[in-house]
Amino acid sequence: MTTHSKQPTAPKLKNHRLKRWSLLGLKLALGGLILLGILTLLLIRAGRQDPPHEASMGTRYERCRISNVHLVPLDRPTVVSNQVVEVEGNRITAIYDAATAPPNETALEVDGNGAYLMPALIDSHTHIFDRADLASYLGYGVTMVRNMMGFPMHLRWREQVRSGVFPGSQMITATPTLNGKEGMQSPFHKNLSGPHGIEKILKQYQEAGYDFVKIYDGLNGEQFEAIIRASEAMGLKVTGHPPHGLDLETILKGHLVSLEHVEEIFQGLLDYEFDEEVALDIARTLGKEQLPITVTLSAYNRIFESVKQGKPYLEDLSKNELNPFVKWIGHKSLQEWVDPHPDGRDWTLKKYAFMEKLVLMLREHQVPLLLGTDTGPNLTFPGRTLHDEIDLLHALGLAPYEILVSGTRRPSQVFGFDDRGVIREGAEAELVLCEQNPLLHLETLRRPQGVWSNQRYYTEGDLEAIRQLGVQHTGVFSTIGRFVDHLIQK
């Protein structure tokens, strides 16, 4: 006798199918997670692998003698003619009048041919997203940058430049940006939910090797004060945007080493109000307290010119050879400002004009100004945009000497390098050779004839080769990998 198995009822059959689909969905979800994990690991691995650089650029020296030069020492607004400078290691050891200089016996001899020797430039506010950017900076006579949003890659690149593995501008770097929940947030910021745990976060950053703390405008009073207390206890300097919810008196109690962006004076301390009377009060207070401001007109000038000139301006900017991922972001950002609504156009033009007034107010009340660019966003170009910033300040009426001090001696003092940014015995030999007197011809700085940095001498030909290295960027995959690495580690 044959027995037949009993057929399942309809509800049981339906439940069986649901279980099968649920199991399939679970497998697909698990497979998706595994693929995402593999992709993330591949991105991070790509982001952590810097292309090898084998070409030796510049001349390494133990001792160097620079003859037949006119000095622009920038500890005073004068030129000292017909000088000889002797360098040992990374220090200036002697300065002679050409007529009384002893003969050279063992040092590398560099004939300046009557050119002008001055301290090399510093960009006090930039964002480095590609190692090639550091080469570009060096090629334009900028031998130090202050990176204002720290990623893990910056710690690696900083050491590669210091050790001579890669020819580039020396870098000091901020921690990952500390922000609160109340302002404009970014996935690349360390967005704090409260004041608790800040000491632990800063301790981790300090142990990782970041040089100073960067704060942003969304911090509340409790978070700001907690960051200041913890930083002071650890010996860390703090700089950044003035938090928008705090008054100037509270901010001054934080003893920040600098405030960033004239734009943030308008957006934060002035709360977007075109109030010249209040602006003057702020300038007086900042001048009295001698709190430095990093100006950074050039980044917002990109927006201003996009509004004024429209698509042709953006197309011309887009010809710059930038990291492709950063270039895509910058183009997308500026595209929003091309052909805006008339109200938006008028407001943007008014805002930039007011920012220029703020610069002049700060200067009038002797607020220490720092030369910086906010390079990174808005299709700004590493190194070259610092010279654009110089031109913008000069067009406003600032004298070449005060502009050059803001990009050499003053940031050196603010950052704690008192023996940098001037030419005198005992100072660091971070130098640039210019064809013309930069106190009269600022444009001469755009094409330096020679640079001394990190115990290497770079000829004009070396600098051209370094500028070419500065446009050899890593690809999109590696760049995204560096961003993903930061997102995981921050």
KAPE-V344380 format. One record per backbone hydrogen bond with DSSP energy under -1.0 kcal/mol. NH is the residue of the N-H (numbers start at 1). CO is the residue of the C=O. Records with the same first field share a line. If there is no record, write none. Layout:
BEGIN
NH = CO / CO
END
This chain:
BEGIN
13 = 9
14 = 10
15 = 11
16 = 12
17 = 13
18 = 14
19 = 15
20 = 16
21 = 17
22 = 18
23 = 19
24 = 20
25 = 21
26 = 22
27 = 23
28 = 24
29 = 25
30 = 26
31 = 27
32 = 28
33 = 29
34 = 30
35 = 31
36 = 32
37 = 33
38 = 34
39 = 35
40 = 36
41 = 37
42 = 38
43 = 39
44 = 40
45 = 41
46 = 42
47 = 43
48 = 44
59 = 457
61 = 455
64 = 87
65 = 108
66 = 85
67 = 110
69 = 83
70 = 115
71 = 80
72 = 117
78 = 76
80 = 71
83 = 69
84 = 96
85 = 66
86 = 94
87 = 64
88 = 91
89 = 62
91 = 88
92 = 427
93 = 86
94 = 86
96 = 84
98 = 82
100 = 97
108 = 63
110 = 65
112 = 67
114 = 68
115 = 112
116 = 434
117 = 70
118 = 432
120 = 430
121 = 141
122 = 407
123 = 144
124 = 371
126 = 146
127 = 375
133 = 130
134 = 131
136 = 132
137 = 133
138 = 134
139 = 135
140 = 137
141 = 138
142 = 137
143 = 121
145 = 170
146 = 123
147 = 172
148 = 126
150 = 175
154 = 151
156 = 152
157 = 153
158 = 154
159 = 155
160 = 156
161 = 157
162 = 158
163 = 159
164 = 161
165 = 160
166 = 160
169 = 134
170 = 143
172 = 145
174 = 147
175 = 212
178 = 214
179 = 190
182 = 218
189 = 186
190 = 177
191 = 189
192 = 179
201 = 197
202 = 198
203 = 199
204 = 200
205 = 201
206 = 202
207 = 203
208 = 204
209 = 205
210 = 205
211 = 173
213 = 237
215 = 239
216 = 178
219 = 216
224 = 220
225 = 221
226 = 222
227 = 223
228 = 224
229 = 225
230 = 226
231 = 227
232 = 228
233 = 229
234 = 230
236 = 231
239 = 213
241 = 215
244 = 217
246 = 243
251 = 247
252 = 248
253 = 249
254 = 251
255 = 252
257 = 238
259 = 292
260 = 240
261 = 294
262 = 295
266 = 262
267 = 263
268 = 264
270 = 265
272 = 266
273 = 270
275 = 273
279 = 275
280 = 276
281 = 277
282 = 278
283 = 279
284 = 280
285 = 281
286 = 282
287 = 283
288 = 284
289 = 285
290 = 286
291 = 286
293 = 368
294 = 259
295 = 370
301 = 297
302 = 298
304 = 300
305 = 301
306 = 302
307 = 303
308 = 304
309 = 305
310 = 306
314 = 310
315 = 311
316 = 312
317 = 313
318 = 314
319 = 316
320 = 317
322 = 320
327 = 323
328 = 324
329 = 325
330 = 326
331 = 327
332 = 328
333 = 329
334 = 330
335 = 331
337 = 334
338 = 335
345 = 341
346 = 342
347 = 343
348 = 344
349 = 345
350 = 346
351 = 347
352 = 348
353 = 349
354 = 350
355 = 351
356 = 352
357 = 353
358 = 354
359 = 355
360 = 356
361 = 357
362 = 358
363 = 359
364 = 360
365 = 361
366 = 363
367 = 362
370 = 293
371 = 406
373 = 125
374 = 125
380 = 377
384 = 382
385 = 381
388 = 384
389 = 385
390 = 386
391 = 387
392 = 388
393 = 389
394 = 390
395 = 391
396 = 392
397 = 394
398 = 393
403 = 399
404 = 400
405 = 401
406 = 402
408 = 405
410 = 405
412 = 408
413 = 409
414 = 410
415 = 411
417 = 412
420 = 417
423 = 73
426 = 92
427 = 424
428 = 419
429 = 90
430 = 428
431 = 452
432 = 118
433 = 450
434 = 116
440 = 437
441 = 437
444 = 441
445 = 442
446 = 443
449 = 433
450 = 433
451 = 458
452 = 431
453 = 456
456 = 453
457 = 59
458 = 451
463 = 459
464 = 460
465 = 461
466 = 462
467 = 463
468 = 464
469 = 465
470 = 466
471 = 468
472 = 469
473 = 471
479 = 475
480 = 476
481 = 477
482 = 478
483 = 479
484 = 480
485 = 481
486 = 482
487 = 483
488 = 484
489 = 485
490 = 486
END
